[in-house]
């Protein structure tokens, strides 16, 4: 037999949970996404995915996070397809971080067939939109001639963009290597 005090504690907790659920269902996508992140950090993956799916209906950043959560430590083909669809939508929406993640997937053949051309195009689009990590990758692609012919002018362009975003050493290093003829397979020694 349960004690009356226990029933009083359980009922308000259940009511509080129902009220919170109701409020979240009618909350803004930003609030739903915040709740999803809070739940993910609290290791409630199912709750995070639930609220992440609701937020991802309208927020590209939620699409990116949800895609990562869906494939976290899983190899379910259906979840992989959903994650790819979410990333593609976010990338098409202009979210450079989604373009970067998709580029990595296509470059390395993670969860998708390996496609260096698609990886290059996604990296270039994100770099041109200001993603500094992709600008740095474009410097690498263009100096080493990976997936395209080497293009030092393009490499310098992306190095300048990266320098403007706080990475001046990339431009300095590229110029130093050019002076020492280390690029395009030439070495001083």
C-alpha positions in Angstrom: 0.0 0.0 0.0 1.4 3.4 -1.0 1.5 6.3 1.3 -0.7 9.4 0.5 2.4 11.6 0.5 4.0 9.6 -2.3 0.8 9.9 -4.5 0.9 13.7 -3.9 4.5 13.8 -5.1 3.9 11.6 -8.2 0.8 13.4 -9.4 2.4 16.9 -9.6 5.5 15.5 -11.3 3.4 13.8 -13.9 1.3 16.9 -14.4 4.5 19.0 -14.7 5.9 16.7 -17.3 2.6 16.8 -19.3 2.5 20.6 -19.1 6.2 20.9 -20.2 5.5 18.5 -23.1 2.4 20.6 -24.2 4.4 23.9 -24.0 7.3 22.4 -26.1 4.9 21.1 -28.7 3.7 24.7 -29.2 7.0 26.4 -28.7 9.2 28.0 -31.3 11.6 25.7 -33.2 14.5 27.5 -31.4 13.1 26.4 -28.0 12.5 22.9 -29.3 16.1 22.8 -30.6 17.4 24.1 -27.3 15.5 21.3 -25.5 16.9 18.8 -27.9 20.5 19.9 -27.2 19.8 19.9 -23.4 18.5 16.3 -23.7 21.4 15.2 -25.9 23.9 16.6 -23.3 21.9 14.8 -20.6 22.4 11.5 -22.6 18.6 11.3 -23.4 19.3 10.5 -27.0 15.7 9.5 -27.8 14.3 12.7 -26.3 16.9 14.7 -28.2 16.0 13.1 -31.5 12.3 13.6 -30.9 12.7 17.4 -30.3 15.4 17.6 -32.9 13.1 16.2 -35.5 10.4 18.9 -34.6 13.0 21.7 -34.8 14.5 20.4 -38.0 11.2 21.1 -39.8 12.3 24.7 -40.0 15.9 25.1 -38.7 18.9 24.1 -40.9 21.1 24.0 -37.8 18.7 21.5 -36.2 18.9 19.4 -39.4 22.7 19.3 -39.1 22.6 18.3 -35.4 19.9 15.8 -35.9 21.8 14.2 -38.8 24.8 13.8 -36.6 22.8 12.4 -33.7 21.0 9.9 -35.9 24.3 8.3 -37.1 26.1 8.6 -33.7 27.3 5.0 -32.9 24.7 3.5 -35.3 24.8 1.9 -38.7 21.1 1.7 -39.5 20.6 2.2 -43.2 17.3 3.9 -42.7 18.8 6.4 -40.2 21.7 6.9 -42.6 19.3 7.9 -45.4 17.4 10.3 -43.1 20.7 11.8 -42.0 21.8 12.3 -45.6 18.5 13.9 -46.5 18.7 16.3 -43.6 22.3 17.2 -44.4 21.5 17.7 -48.0 18.5 20.0 -47.2 20.6 22.0 -44.8 23.5 22.3 -47.3 21.1 23.4 -50.0 19.7 25.9 -47.5 23.2 27.4 -47.4 24.4 26.1 -44.0 28.1 25.9 -44.6 28.7 23.5 -41.7 26.3 21.0 -43.4 28.2 21.5 -46.6 31.4 20.8 -44.8 30.1 17.6 -43.2 28.7 16.3 -46.5 32.0 17.1 -48.2 33.8 14.9 -45.6 31.3 12.1 -46.1 31.7 12.2 -49.9 35.5 12.6 -49.7 35.9 9.6 -47.4 33.0 7.5 -48.6 31.3 7.7 -45.1 27.7 6.5 -45.4 27.6 7.5 -49.0 29.6 6.3 -52.1 32.9 8.1 -52.4 32.6 11.1 -54.7 35.6 13.4 -54.7 34.1 15.7 -57.3 31.0 16.3 -55.1 33.2 16.7 -52.0 35.2 19.3 -53.9 32.2 21.3 -55.0 30.6 21.2 -51.5 33.9 22.4 -50.0 34.3 25.2 -52.6 30.7 26.3 -52.0 31.2 26.5 -48.2 34.6 28.2 -48.6 33.2 30.8 -50.9 30.4 31.4 -48.3 33.0 32.0 -45.6 33.6 28.7 -43.9 37.2 29.0 -42.8 37.7 25.2 -42.4 36.7 24.8 -46.0 38.9 27.7 -47.1 41.8 25.9 -45.5 40.8 22.6 -47.2 40.6 24.5 -50.6 44.2 25.7 -50.1 45.2 22.1 -49.6 43.2 20.9 -52.7 44.6 23.7 -54.9 48.2 23.5 -53.8 48.5 19.7 -53.9 46.3 19.3 -56.9 43.9 16.9 -55.2 40.8 16.3 -57.3 41.7 19.1 -59.6 44.7 20.5 -61.4 46.9 22.6 -59.0 45.9 26.2 -59.2 48.2 28.5 -57.2 46.1 31.6 -57.8 43.0 29.8 -56.4 45.1 28.6 -53.4 46.3 32.1 -52.7 42.7 33.4 -53.0 41.5 30.9 -50.3 44.6 31.5 -48.2 43.8 35.3 -48.2 40.3 34.6 -47.2 41.5 32.3 -44.3 44.0 35.0 -43.3 41.1 37.5 -43.1 39.3 35.1 -40.8 42.2 34.7 -38.4 44.7 32.3 -40.0 47.4 34.6 -41.4 50.0 31.8 -41.0 48.4 29.9 -43.9 49.0 32.7 -46.3 52.5 33.3 -45.0 53.3 29.6 -45.2 52.0 29.3 -48.8 54.0 32.3 -49.9 57.1 30.9 -48.2 56.6 27.5 -49.9 56.1 29.3 -53.3 59.4 31.2 -52.7 61.1 27.9 -51.9 59.4 26.2 -54.8 58.0 23.4 -52.6 54.7 23.4 -54.3 53.7 21.4 -57.4 56.2 18.6 -56.6 59.2 20.9 -56.7 61.6 20.8 -53.8 64.6 22.9 -53.0 66.7 20.0 -51.7 
